[in-house]
């Protein structure tokens, strides 16, 4: 059994942690994950299987955090243009990602971006337009089903700056 001084010290440490990093840091991981839902507005071509596979992948990867997905099956060229993403970074789907604490306009996610890079973007919150995986590389999330026979292309996840310039945010080899 703990002595009163150890208990007091433990409580003081918990109080300091609450003051220094906020309550969310002390909650169980599942509780943190459900605290702020992510809203994804997705533009894609009707019937696109790889886009649906990517959305299913995100739902699995972000569980139990709630994803609020609004899907527009009208193609993504005009959405990409409206969101300011240069055409050279284009892929088969365009997403506007919003959540509490992000820039008011949110982030653009273009193409088959892995969940790990989206998590990193949400953690780091850079001043940027968003992330892109141009084209549709085999082996990327949503492009990795059995119909692709295990083939994998090397690809980069690009961080697209507010000025439209890209830098490598993650490399997949």
C-alpha positions in Angstrom: 0.0 0.0 0.0 1.3 3.5 -0.8 2.3 5.9 1.8 0.4 9.3 1.9 3.5 11.1 0.6 3.7 8.9 -2.5 0.0 9.3 -3.1 0.3 13.1 -2.7 3.4 13.2 -5.0 1.5 11.1 -7.6 -1.5 13.5 -7.4 0.8 16.5 -7.7 2.5 15.0 -10.7 -0.9 14.3 -12.3 -2.0 17.9 -11.6 1.2 19.3 -13.2 0.6 17.1 -16.2 -3.0 18.4 -16.5 -1.7 22.0 -16.4 1.2 21.4 -18.7 -0.2 19.2 -21.5 -4.0 19.2 -21.1 -6.5 16.6 -20.1 -6.4 14.8 -23.5 -2.8 13.6 -22.9 -4.0 11.7 -19.8 -7.0 10.1 -21.4 -6.8 6.5 -22.7 -5.8 6.5 -26.4 -9.2 5.4 -27.5 -10.8 8.3 -25.8 -8.3 10.8 -27.4 -9.0 9.3 -30.8 -12.8 9.9 -30.5 -12.4 13.5 -29.1 -12.4 15.3 -32.5 -14.0 13.8 -35.5 -12.4 14.4 -38.9 -14.6 15.7 -41.7 -13.6 14.5 -45.2 -15.4 16.0 -48.2 -14.4 13.7 -51.1 -14.7 14.2 -54.8 -14.2 11.1 -57.0 -15.5 9.5 -60.2 -18.7 7.5 -59.8 -17.9 3.8 -59.3 -14.2 4.2 -58.8 -13.2 1.1 -56.9 -9.7 2.2 -55.7 -11.2 5.4 -54.2 -13.7 3.3 -52.3 -10.9 1.0 -51.2 -8.9 4.0 -49.9 -12.0 5.3 -48.0 -12.5 1.9 -46.4 -8.8 1.8 -45.5 -9.1 5.2 -43.8 -12.1 4.1 -41.8 -10.1 1.1 -40.5 -6.9 3.1 -39.8 -8.7 5.9 -37.9 -11.0 3.7 -35.9 -12.4 4.5 -33.3 -12.0 8.1 -34.3 -15.1 9.2 -36.1 -14.7 10.0 -39.8 -17.5 12.1 -41.3 -17.3 11.4 -45.0 -19.3 13.3 -47.6 -18.8 11.9 -51.1 -19.4 13.6 -54.4 -19.4 11.1 -57.3 -18.9 13.8 -60.0 -15.2 13.6 -60.6 -12.5 15.7 -58.9 -11.0 18.1 -61.5 -13.2 21.1 -60.6 -12.8 20.4 -56.9 -9.0 20.2 -57.2 -9.0 23.5 -59.1 -11.4 25.2 -56.5 -9.2 24.0 -53.6 -6.1 25.5 -55.3 -4.2 22.2 -55.9 -2.0 22.4 -59.0 -3.1 19.9 -61.7 0.4 18.3 -61.8 -0.2 16.7 -58.3 -3.6 15.2 -59.5 -4.9 11.7 -58.8 -8.2 10.0 -58.8 -9.8 11.6 -55.8 -9.5 15.0 -54.0 -10.4 15.5 -50.3 -10.9 18.5 -48.2 -10.0 17.5 -44.6 -11.3 19.6 -41.7 -11.2 19.1 -38.0 -11.2 21.2 -34.8 -7.8 23.0 -34.5 -6.9 22.9 -38.1 -6.6 25.9 -40.4 -10.1 27.2 -41.2 -9.9 26.0 -44.8 -8.6 22.6 -43.7 -6.1 20.6 -45.8 -6.3 19.1 -49.2 -5.5 15.4 -49.5 -5.0 14.3 -53.1 -4.8 10.6 -54.1 -3.8 7.5 -52.2 -2.1 9.1 -49.2 -1.3 6.7 -46.3 -3.0 7.2 -43.0 0.4 7.6 -41.2 1.1 10.7 -43.3 -2.3 12.1 -42.5 -1.8 11.5 -38.8 1.6 13.3 -39.0 -0.1 16.2 -40.9 -2.7 16.4 -38.1 0.0 16.4 -35.4 2.4 18.8 -37.0 -0.1 21.1 -38.6 2.2 22.8 -41.1 1.2 25.9 -42.9 0.5 24.1 -46.2 -2.2 23.4 -48.7 -2.0 19.6 -47.9 -0.7 16.3 -49.1 -0.6 14.6 -52.4 0.3 11.2 -53.9 0.2 12.1 -57.7 -1.1 9.5 -60.1 -2.1 6.1 -58.7 1.0 4.2 -57.7 0.5 0.4 -57.2 1.0 -0.6 -53.6 -0.3 2.6 -52.1 -3.5 2.4 -49.9 -6.4 1.6 -52.1 -4.1 0.4 -54.9 -2.9 -2.6 -53.0 -5.8 -5.1 -53.4 -5.4 -8.7 -54.7 -6.2 -7.5 -58.3 -2.8 -5.9 -58.4 -1.0 -9.1 -57.7 1.2 -7.7 -55.0 3.0 -5.3 -57.3 4.4 -2.2 -55.7 5.7 1.0 -57.2 8.0 3.4 -55.3 6.2 6.7 -54.5 6.5 9.9 -52.5 3.9 11.7 -50.4 4.3 15.3 -51.2 3.6 18.3 -48.9 2.2 21.0 -51.0 3.0 24.5 -49.8 0.7 27.4 -49.9 2.7 28.6 -52.8 2.1 25.4 -54.8 5.6 24.1 -54.4 6.1 20.5 -53.2 8.5 18.8 -50.9 8.8 15.1 -50.0 6.9 14.5 -46.8 7.2 10.7 -46.9 9.0 8.2 -49.2 7.7 4.7 -49.8 10.1 2.3 -51.5 
